[in-house]
Amino acid sequence: MKLYKILCIGVLAALYLIPSQVVAQNGNILLILDDKVNLRAKSNVDSEVTTILENGEQARIIDQSLFFETVGRKTDYWYKVKVDGKIGWVFGAYTSQKLSANPRILMATYKNTSSDASLHIYFQSQDLKELGWKGHGINTWDFGYADAQNKYSGYKFYTNPNRTGDLTISKYKDVLFEIEWKVAPREAPKNSRELIQKEVPVIVSIKKYKAPKVKTPKLPKSEKENTTGVPGRSF
């Protein structure tokens, strides 16, 4: 009995000391991971700040913005949350839901590759719940900014990165891919004075989508079609 009480006390102490692990088990809860995080009336940086959230506070997720966007150097979704009876929007980069630590799965078709001052590798999704990177087109993901960090798994999505213009690989055009992605700081270009780059979408892994095969159930011998007219016999 004494040992049982000690074990119970130990478990309760662990749950109190590491709330982030408790939060991780509940997908509807996020944890504030920075000091003085703004809770806003709407999902944009120009919206009114209704309250300030402190590091370690928990909030219940109600909704998520359709687009992810770049604010300062951070790139993430906005989350509509409820905390202490107040409802508002918080930027995901300062929470346990941040894209830099929580890769997502995207089903999207490869559209094209082009190069101007930067490389652009465009994929397009038909998912109406997530509409892509704000300012880059509806349902559009541009993975070109993170070319050096992308894990292409043997696929090649451009012809010559040193050339400008259209670099599309035609054999992959409109092919559906399953992409695991997150955001990460873009590697600084050569001779860049900026040591810290903006977060951009990064491919963690990628593969062609293969629809699952539907197996036709086999009928027992007794249920197979009898074409002989003789009970219990078929040829």
N, C-alpha and C positions, 0 to 999 in steps of 0.2 A: 504493500500500500504506500509506504514511504517512497519507494522507487518510482511508483506511478505518479505521485505528486511532483517529484523532481522533474520527471520527463515532461509533464504538462506545463510546468513553469518555464522550462527551457524552450518549448515550442512557442509559447506566447511571447517570450522575450525576443525570439528570432523574428517573429512576425512584426513586432513593434519596431525592431531595429532596421529591418530591410523592407520598407513598404514598397519599393520598386518591384520586388519579386512578386508581391501580392498583386500589384497592378498588372504585371505581365501576364497573369493568369486570367485576367478579365479584359476581353477586347473592347468593352464599352467604357473603360476607365483609362484616362491618361494622367500622367504625373508631370508637374511643372519641374523643369530641370535647370532653370536659370533664375537669377534674382530680378525682381521688379519686371515681371512680364505683363504686358498690357492685355486686358480683356476689353475688346472693342464691340461697339454696337453692330457693325457690319464687317464683312470680310475684306477690308482694305486698310492700308496704313493712314488714310485720310479720315477714317471714321472716328467718331467720338470714343474716348477711353472711358469706360464705365467704372472700372476698378483695376487695382493692381494685384496681380497674383504673385505669391512668394514661392521660392524654391521649396519643393517637397509637397506642395498642395496637390490634392487630387481633384479631378473633375470628371463628370460623366459626359461622354460623347453623345451628342444628339444628331449631328450631321457633319458633312464634309464638303468643302468647295468642289465644284466641277473641274476647275483648273488648278494646277500647281503653279506657283509663280516665284520670281526672284525678288527678294526684298533686301536691299543692301548687298551683302555677299551670300546670304542664305537663300536656299530654294526649297519650297515645301508647299503643302496644302494648308488651308485654313480649316480649323475645326470649330464647329458650333458646340459649345459645352454648357453644362449647368454646374455651378459651384456655389455652395452655401446659399442656394435659392436664387442666385443671379444667373441670367442666361446671356451669353455673348460669344464672340469669336476670338480665338487665340491662334497665333501662327505656329504651325507644327514643329518648326525647327528648334523651338525652345521647350519641347515636350518629349515624353517617352515614345511618341509616335513619329519622331523625326525620320525623314526619308533617308538620311545618311546612315542610319543604323537599322532600318527596317526595309529590306528589299521587297519589291512587289513583282507580281507576274502580269505581263502584258501580252495579249494576243493581238498582233498587228501585222499588216502586210508591208513589205519593203516597197517604197515608191520610187525614190531616186537619190542620187548623190550629186552634189555640186560643190564648187569651191570658188570663193571670192577672197575676202580677207581672211575668212575662216572656212574650215571644211564643214559641210552639212550632209548628214546621213539621215534621210527622212523615212519614218515608218508611220503608218496610219492605222488607227483602230476604229472599230464601229461601236465601241462601248459608249453608251449614252450617259453612264454614271461618272466617267472620268474623261474629260475632254482634252487632256494634254497640257502642254506648257503654254501658259498665257503669253500672248504676243507672238506665237510661232504658228498660228493656224489652229483651227478646230480639229480635234482628234489627232493632233500631230505631235510626234516625239522626234526631236533632233538630237541624235547621239554623236554627231560629228565633232562637237566641241571637246569631247573626252576621248578622241581617237586613240591617244597613247595609253589610256587606261582601260579601254574596252577589252573584254574577253570575247573574241570573235569565234572561238571554238572551231577554227579552220575555215570559216566563211570569209570571203573578201567582198567588200561593198564599195570599192572604188577602183578605178583603173590606174590613175597616176596622181597622187596627192600633191605633187609639185606643179601640176598644171591647173589653170583656172578653167571655169566653165562646167560643162556637163561631164560627170565622171561615173554615170550610172552603169551598174552591172546588169545587163538586160536579162540574163538567165534567172535572176532572182526577182525581177519586177513582178509585183502583185502576188508573190509567194507569201503564204501565211507562216509567221514565225511565232514561237513561244519564247518570250524574252523575260529574263529575270533582271530587274534594274533597280538602281538606287540613285542617289546624288552624291557627289564628292567634289572637293575643290579642284577646279581645272588646273592642270599642270601649267606652270608659268612658261610662256613662249620664250624662246631664246632672246637675250638682250632686253627682257622685260624688267622694268623697275619695280613692278608689283610682286611682292613676296607671297601675299595671300590672294588667291584668285577666287572668283565667284563659284558657287556650287553649280554644277551642271549634271544632266542625266548621264549615267554611266551603265554600260551593259555588264552585268555580272556573269551571265551565261545566256546562250542563245541556241536554239535548234529549230529545225523545220517542224511545223505542227503535223502530227499524224493522227487522224481520226481513229478512235478506238474501234477495233473490229467487233462486229456484232456476230456472235456465234449462234447458229441455228440449232436449237435443241434436237437431239436425236430421239426418235420415237422408239419405244421398246418393240421388240420383234413381234409381240402379240398384237401391236397396234398398226403394224405396217399394212399397206393396202394388199388385200388378197385378190388376185386377178384370175385365179384358177377355177373358182366356183366350188372348190373342195375345201371344207372347213379346216382351218389350221394350216393350209398349205399355200404357198405363193412362189412364183418363179420369176 
